[in-house]
Amino acid sequence: MGRVLSVSWTGTARHDAGVPGNATIATRHGRAIAFACWPDAPRSRASMSRRALGDNVRMRFSFGLWTFDSFTRDVDQGGVRVAVPRRVFDCLIYLIEHRDRAVGRDELVAAVWGRVDVADVQVSQLIARSRRLIGDDAQSQHAIRTVAGFGYRWVMPLASTPEDETEPPQTRPVLTPGPADDVAAEGNVVRRPLLPWLLAVLFAAAVLAGVLLQRSARVPAAAPADTVTAAREQPLVVLPLAVEGAPEAVWIELGAMDLIADRLRRAGLPVPSSESVLAALHEARRERSAPDEARLAAILGSTQFVRGRARPVTGGWEIVLQIGADDGPGLRVEAVRAEVIDGVQAASAQLLAALGHAGDEADGGDPDERAQRIQAAVLAGRFDTARDLLDGAPETARASPRLRLLAAEIAYHGGDVAAAREQLAQLAERSDLDAAMRLRVLIARGMLALREDDCASAERSFDAALSLPAALRPGPNPAHALAGRGLARSCLERYAAAADDLGLARLRFEAAGDRLGIARADNYLGLLDARRRRGEAALKHFESALATYDAFGVVDAQRAALSGILMLRAEQLQWHEALGAAGRLGALRARVSDPVQRRILDADRARALVGVGRYGEAEALLAGDGSGEPGEAAAHLDAMRADLAWRRGQPELARQVAARALAGWPPHEDEERRAWIAWIAATAADAKAPPAEPAHPLQLLAAAQRATRDGDRERAESQLRDALAAAEARATPATVARVAIDYVHWLLDGGRSDDAAAVAGRITGWAERDFDCALLRVALFHARGEAEAWARALAQARALAGERAIPAALQIAPAAAASLAIH
């Protein structure tokens, strides 16, 4: 299992400069392996998927005179019902639903036909029919554009969006009407696009200055009880603050947002993480100048929004916070302070009071402005800027626990793992850490230990984190500590304890209103089930996580979940589903910023292409001689190169490359895949099986092959029986098929066709989707002289072959083959 997780340094995930967000640690097989910034334009779906919004969503699309309703499958042209062929309808709906990106040819085929053996001419005919229906053609391409060498994309604007047809209607979270200068009246508030102002401000060294004002605040009248109750029933979503009249201080938009969210969270209120909100804002703002609030509410699962405004006044700053929705009068607080951070703290305290919470002044302290600016830069994925700000801080400030923790995170993102480890070790030894900071440091150390495959040390760090009093309070960090410990215990193969931790982490994410956290827990549970060989359960977890990641447009997390799905589909010999996941991975590739993950993604895609016999495309993805590949990608690429060489009948090259892949194979990484590569490396006459799990079916199969070469058929058969029993006990179709295929051929070589038929019958159900299984049936029926069954099996194998050759001898009818043998 690999590339299927994304966990955060201290429980957050970040975008890069393309949209404010957060950075992730990609975790492989239960261990964190790399921080990866999300790319400039995180992928967002053209519309919320029905799975994400619920089955009651009516997906209705209108353009020109046409209206398509995916719920009823009705099509109207100018008010007249039109009959549309099923595949034309499915093609158009799929392209429209994914109109924010190009759809790969393979992905479209899998979505429309549900299989992969579809000729190019059929695809071209379907596109031509779809264009013709709506008045488009290959020359104008005003609706369906051909993306050369890849697929197609819907480009015609829609008159309405699916979200407008959601039933029942969602309440739109808007601010309560108030005075002309309220936050709701945004006429004087300049809400700058996040990227331009963020780039400008994070490179500036703005310092807030002013004359100390006498502290004053207008405390709101007591809010009606039903308003407070409503606010508690849903998560409180803190949005970026609007900043007026101070271009040099617009960093406050993110910095204050994060500070307010933290303050509310420490008071025990459910508050989604800042990166979740920023990702949702990006998705809700797609193709609009301002976010669609109903869309935002649907993504985040809440209509309770905390909006804010910061503006300079004489000698200081005025901070206004407001909660408002359509169904209540809302809450509004104001505070004026000399320093903006003091103002945000004061307004947050008032908001808590209005919600019936006293807050906790002692836990966490008041961060200084520079720390908040660095945090804002880290949150936005601007690590160079964060490093500049950190380097420019006074030495005494840099020694503070918060800045030291930020320094460790920045070092990690810069690739200096040793520096990050040393800084965290020094922090852990300090006696002046408060409970919340110690919790964060221990979580970070645990994640770093997982990245370095020290699962036992990781578990100890998470145990220590969870023993702190701060871990008993609501919020995302305790949940991330539980999730981290679950990963460590999964790595240590203590599966029951891992399941307990991950299940509890998921519940805590739910209580905190953190939908991305819930998705991460689902992803980790998917990994756990995959390690326990519970394929169907693992797929459900991965697909649940992917639905949320799609809604948020979180590219790295989408990549991780899709890699897990592809791996499981390949192990189940479900190649057309694996190819669909590979197509989606290909669409994401340009937006994956980590070069290691991009090349591992190529290896994953190649695995699906090899599975359907598209060797040329797979070879293009794997291009290279294995030298100069980034990090852990080399072993995964070599594994696929060895696989491809073996399938092409190049055993010596396959063995050499397989041995190279094994030498660099990461510990705890995808043991099934490692066993397969070890088997290829062990197929030489003088080779010894590389060390691996002694009872693994492929190790037993390699031993049987050696016994056969040595002429000891009795020992070989015993080992073949043991290998098949072990494979079936593991319940992995790919491994069962590999052992059964070799066993059947061994029996046929010995003239035992009845025994061969009995073994082949165990995998005959997979022949409809797997070429190797289909080819085995051809060989079996050919050997038994069953001409009609052979002809059907041959047709099936040809349909699945792709570029794979069927031996010429097997293409001669059994009777004719017998006649040739006689003469």
Secondary structure, 3 states (H helix, E strand, C coil): CCCCEEECCCCCCCECCCCCCCCEEEECCCCEEEEECECCCCCCCCCCCHHHHCCCECCEEEECCEEEECCCCEEEECCEECCCCHHHHHHHHHHHHCCCCCEEHHHHHHHHHCCCCCCHHHHHHHHHHHHHHCCCCCCCCCCEEEECCCEEEECCCCCECHHHHECCCCCCCCCCCCCCCCCCCHHHCCCCCHHHHHHHHHCCCCCCCCCCCCCECCCCCCCCHHHHHHHHHCCCEECCCEECCCHHHCCHHHHHHHHHHHHHHHCCCCCCCHHHHHHHHHHHCCCCCCCCHHHHHHHHCCCCEEEEEEEEECCEEEEEEEEEECCEEEEEEEEEECCHHHHHHHHHHHHHHHCCCCCCCCCCCCCCHHHHHHHHHHHCCCHHHHHHHHHCCCHHHHCCHHHHHHHHHHHHHCCCHHHHHHHHHHHHHCCCCCHHHHHHHHHHHHHHHHHCCCHHHHHHHHHHHHCCHHHHCCCHHHHHHHHHHHHHHHHCCCHHHHHHHHHHHHHHHHHCCCHHHHHHHHHHHHHHHHHCCCHHHHHHHHHHHHHHHHHHCCHHHHHHHHHHHHHHHHHCCCHHHHHHHHHHHHHHHHHCCCHHHHHHHHHHHHHHHHHCCCHHHHHHHCCCCCCCCCCCHHHHHHHHHHHHHHHCCCHHHHHHHHHHHHHCCCCCCCHHHHHHHHHHHCCCCCCCCCCCCCCCHHHHHHHHHHHHHCCCHHHHHHHHHHHHHHHHHHCCHHHHHHHHHHHHHHHHHCCCHHHHHHHHCCCHHHCCCCHHHHHHHHHHHHHHCCHHHHHHHHHHHHHHHCCCCCCHHHHCCHHHHHHHHHC
